[in-house]
Amino acid sequence: MLNIQNVTKSYDGKKKACDHVSLTIESGDLYGFVGHNGAGKTTLLKSISGIIDFDEGDITFQGLSIKKEPLKMKELMAYIPDNPDIYESLSGIQYLEFIADVFKIDVNERKLLVEKYAGLFEILGVLNNPISSYSHGMKQKLVIIGALIHKPKLLLLDEPFVGLDPKASFQLKEIFKDMCAQGTAIFFSTHVLEVVEKLCNKVAIIKQGKIVASGNTQDIIMNKSLENIFMEIQSE
């Protein structure tokens, strides 16, 4: 279980990018996170992953605090940013081997997982090529594979479908479903509201740093669409 408790973050000491945000993401949740540009989505995701510090509150996963036990908590999670900035001097397979070494994945197991996911995302044939030769979408696929091969218990993603082709998007959604069925908690931001409505069992809407709606997706949208609910909230 991921517990986000009263998390507040300001970059300038005045405006709050996150304003006393509290959320609970259970094991097995496929949780969508939506809001306008600058609402605080990326700030919260980076706070959970330990990339940036926050001013107030705490974030815990399976009883571990990102403030007090960051390394132990990071061993259990993977974070995929909205822009895949990775080591372009490496080849794809060198990058994945590096990630596997960091997380101490068995050599035989990593080989099977790399082949599985690289096959699904159709980049198996270019893994020996330098990352500098990859398109944006190929880099996104590589980063996703790097996150999946150590079987995280918590998967955080910022706009994961940007740059992916339709087939890769479909594969990623299927992987999400399989991971959640095995107890992984997934929390991701997106502007594609239709994806959240169809895919996620839970959703949170953030506006100007504050959570304005959260809970079961069907309870939030009722007999409307998520797009309609989102537009109503934004107009308030």
N, C-alpha and C positions, 0 to 999 in steps of 0.2 A: 504493500500500500504506500502510495506517495501522498504525503501530507504537506500542503502549502499553507502556512499559518501566518496571516497578517503581514505578508511580505510587502515592504515598501522600499522603493528605490527612486532616488532623484540624482540626476547627473549634474545639476547646477545648484542644488540646495534650495531650489524654489519649486519648480514644476515637478510633480511626481509622475514618473513614467509608469510606475506601479504603485497603487494607492491602497494599502491594507488588503492585499489580495489573499483570499483563502479558498482553497479547492482541495478535494480529496479524489485521487484517482486510484481505484481498486485494481487488484490483480485481475487480468482478463478484460479490463475496460479498453475499448477503442474510443478514445476521447478526442473530439474535435474542438479546436480553439479558434474562434473567429473574431474579427474586429477590423476597423478601418486602419489605414496606414498610420503608424505613429501611435496606435492605441495602447501599446505595451506588450504585444505578443512576444516579440523577439527578446525583449528585456527579461520577461519572466522565464522563457526557455533557457536563456543564458544564465540566469540566476540558479535555476534548478540544476543545470549541468556543472555549475561551479566556475564558469568562465568569467563571470563578473560577481562582485560582492554586492550585497544589498544592505540597506540601512537599518531596517527593523524586521522583526519576525524570524521565522525559521522554516527550513525545508528539510523533511526527513523522508527516507525511504527504507522500509523494513527496519525501522528503529535507528537508522544511521543518519546523523545530521551532516548536511553538506558543509556547514561551518566548522563543526568539531571533528568530523571524520571524513574529510573530502576524498581521500584516496580509496578508502573502503567502499564508499558509496559509488564512486566512479567505476569501480570494478564491476558493478552490477548494471551499469547503464551504458547506453550509446546515444550520442547526439549528432544529428545531421543538420548542418547549418543551411541557410537559404542559398548560399553560394559556395560551391565545392572548391575552395582554395586548398590545393594539395601540392605535394612535392613534385613539380613537373620534370625534374631531372631524373626521377625514378621511372622505371617501367611499371605497368599496372600490377604485375605479379610481385615486384619488389615492394610496392606499397602494401599489398595485402599480406605479404610475409612479415613486413614490419609490424603491422597491426596484430597479426597472429602471435608474434614474439612478445609484444607488449602484454598481451593477455594470456600468454603462456598456454597456447592451444596446442594440443598434441599434433605432431607432424602429419600423421595419417588422417586424423580427423579434419585438419585444416585443408588438406588436399581434396578430400571428398566435398567439403562445404564450398570451397572455391569453385570446383568444377560444377557443382549443383547450381549455385547462384549465377555464376558467369554464363552458364549455359542458358538459364532462364532469361537472363537479360541480354543474351546474344552478344557478349563481348569476349567470349573465351578465345577467339582467334586473334585478338589484339592485345592480350595481356602482356606479351613480351615487347610490345611497342612502348616508346616513351610517352608518359602522360601528356607531355607538351603537344603531342600530335592528336590528342583526343578532342572531340567536340565537347560542348558544354554538357549535352545529354549523356555522353559516355563517361565524363568525369562524375556526373551525378550518380550514374549506375555503379561506378567503382566505389564511391564513398558509401553508398547504400550497402554494397557487398561487404565492405570493411566493417560496417556496423553490425551486420547480421552474423558474421562468422564466429563471433564470440558469444552468441546466444544470450543477449542481454535480457535481464528481467524487467528493465524499464527502457523503453525506446522513445526518444524525444526527436521530433523532426520539425523543421521550420520550412514550410512550403515545399514538401517533398516531391510534388508532382510537376513542379516547374521544370521544363526542359526535357521531360520524359515523353517518349512517343506513346501512342495509345496502347500498344501491346505491353510495353514496360509498365505503364500505369496500371493496367489490368493485373499483371503479375504481382506488382507491389501490393495491391489491394488484397489479392488472394493470400500473399505471405502474411499480411497484417492479420487476416482472419485466422490463419493457422497458428500464429504466435499467440494471439489472444486466447484461443481455445486451449493452449498449453499453459496459460496463466501469466503471460507477459502483459504488462501494462503499457499501452501506447498512447502518447499525448502529442498531437501534432497541430500546427497552425496551417491554415489555408484560406485563400479567398474564394475557393471553389465551393460555394455553399451546397450545391447539389451533391457533391461527394460526401460531405458531412452528413447530410440528410439521409442518404442511402446507405452509407457505410458504418456510421458511428452509433454506438448505443447511448453515448452521452455527448453533451456539447456545453461549452461555456462561451459566452459572449462578453467581450471586454470593450469598454468605451471610456476613453480619456483616463486610462489607468485603473479603472474600477470594473469589477465583475458585476454586470447588470442582469445576467441570467445564467443559470447553470443547472444541470440535472439531466434526467433521461431525455433523449432527443424527442421522443414522441410526446412527452409531457410538455416540453417547451413549445413545440410547433402546433400541437393539438390538431385542429382540422385545417390549418393553414400550411404554408410552405416556410422553410427556414429563411428563404429570401424575403418573404413578406414580414416575418417577425423581425429580421435584422433591419429592414428599412424602417419599420415602425419605431424601433429602438433608436435608430440614428436620427430620426426626425424629432424626437422628444427633447 
